Amino acid sequence: MTKTSVVVVVVACAVAGWYWYSPVRAVDALETAVRDGDEAALERIVDFAAVRTNLKADLREAMQSTDREDDDRPLASIGAAIGSAIADGAIDALVTPRAVAAAVRGHSSLRSDAADDDVDHIDFDIDRAGPSRFYAHTGTNDRDGDRATFLFARRGLRWRVVRLDVPGFADRLREQS
């Protein structure tokens, strides 16, 4: 075997190892930051601007689908626009490190006081979606019966949470606005 082929094999093994192990390590870092209450670490792991933007888009979509169902009510679209503006502000206020910690701990409400629950271990299922994205679903310790999903995207060689799907969150927020 030549030196070149040895180098190629070593590099291929390193890339394959990184591809397999780095999502596991990213989820472990998220769990550790939540368990330790380390908000600075959560800020490094979670791209809060992207999470807020995606939640706002999800909420707008949910409101528009309701608006389409209410075509016979002319004021429904005005109400949806006002509700969307109010909901945008609510999402900006709600999506905080403590609220993300609550979602990691299995609370679908994003209540910041739920982040104080003591949890020793959080189970996640990882679904890879290519070399630059993967989904981490909360596992068996879900408190509210639903699984939160975190979309991680690769930023350079690091992974960051860019989307958070908390089942029913948009519906509850729409009802409150």
N, C-alpha and C positions, 0 to 999 in steps of 0.2 A: 504494500500500500504506500502510495507516495504521500509526501507531506501535505500537498494540496488537498488530496482526498480526505486525509485525517482532519485537516482544518475544516473542510466542508461538513464532515460528519459531526464534529464538535459544535460548530455553529448551528447546524440544524437541530441538534439535541438541545442546545441552549434555548433556541427560539421555541421549540415545542414545549420545553419545560416552563418557560415564561408564560406561554399561551395557556397552559393548563393551570399553573400555580398562581399567577397574578390575580385572577378574579377571586380566588379563595382568600388570598392575602388581603385584598381590598375589602371584602365583606367582613373578615376578621377585624380589620382596623375600624370599620364602622361599628361593629359590635363592641369592641374595646372602648371606643370613644363614648358610646352611649352608657356602657356599664360604669365607666369611671367618671361620667359627668363632665367630660373634657370638651367644652364648647369650642375651644380653639381648634382642636383636632377635627371636630365636626365641620367647622368652617373650611378646613383644608380638603375634606372628603366630599362635601356637598356643595355643588354650584347652586347657591340659593337663588341667584337671578334666573337661571335656566329653569329651576323647579317652579318658581313663581310664575314665570312666563307660560310654562306648559300647563300649570293648573288653571291659569286664567283662560287659556285657549280651550281647555276641557270644559270649563264652566260656561264659556260663551257658546260652545257647541251644544251643550245640554239646554241652555236657555233658548237657543234658536230652534232646536227641535221641538221644544214646548210651544214656542211662538208659531211654528208651522202648524201645530195641532190646533191652535187658537185663531185660525185665519178669519173666522167669522166675527172676531172681536177686534175692532180697529184700534183700540187703546192698548191691546196686548203688546204690540211692538214697542210702544213708548215705555210701557212698564218694564219690558225686557231690557231696553237700553238703560233705564235708570237703575234697574237691578244689577246690570252688568257693571256699571260704574261703582256702585256700592260694594259689590262683591270683589272688584279689583282691589279696593282699599282694604277689605277684610282679609283677602289672601296675603297682601303685603304685610299686614299685622300678624297674621296667624302662622305663616311659614317662617319659623325660627328654629334655632338649634334644639330648643326644648320640645317643640312640636314634632320635629323629625325624630327625636329620641322617643317620643310617645308612639309614633308610627312603627318604629323599629321594635318597640316592646309589645306591639300587637294591639294597639288602640286605634280604632278607625276614626276617632273623633278629632284627632290632632289637638286635643286639650293639652296645654302645657303642663298642667298639674299631674297628668298621667305620666309624665317623664320621670317623676320621683318614685314610681313603683320599683321595688327591688327585684331584679331578674338576674339570676346567675348565668344563664346561657340562653341564647336566642338561636333557634334553628332557622336556617335559610336553605332554600333550594336554588341552585344556580342553573340558569338556562343561557347557554352561549348563543349570541346572535351575530356571529362573525368575529373577525379579529379586533374590531374596535368597539363592540358593544356586548353587554350581557345583562340579563335580568336576574335580580335576587328577590325571591319571594319569601316572606316570613313563613315560618313553618308551624309547628304544632302548638306553640304557646299563644296563639292568637286569642286575645281576650274577648273580642266582640264577634268572633265566629267567621271573620273574613280575613283574607290574606292581603297584606299590603305588598306592593311590588315596587322595587327600586330599579330604575334603569341606570346602569353605569355606562359611561362613554369614556373611551381612552383619550386622554389629553397628554400627548407626548408619550412617556412611558408610565404615566400615572392614570389611575381610574378615578372618575368623579361621578357622583350621583347627579343626573341631569333631569330626571323625571321621577315623580312619585305618584303612584296610583293607589289611593286609599278608597276601597269600594264604598260607594254611597256618599262620599264627601261632597261632591258637587251637588247632589240632590239635597243634602242637609243644608248646605250653604245657600242654595237657591231658595229653599223654603224659608230661611231666616231673613233673606234680603227683601 
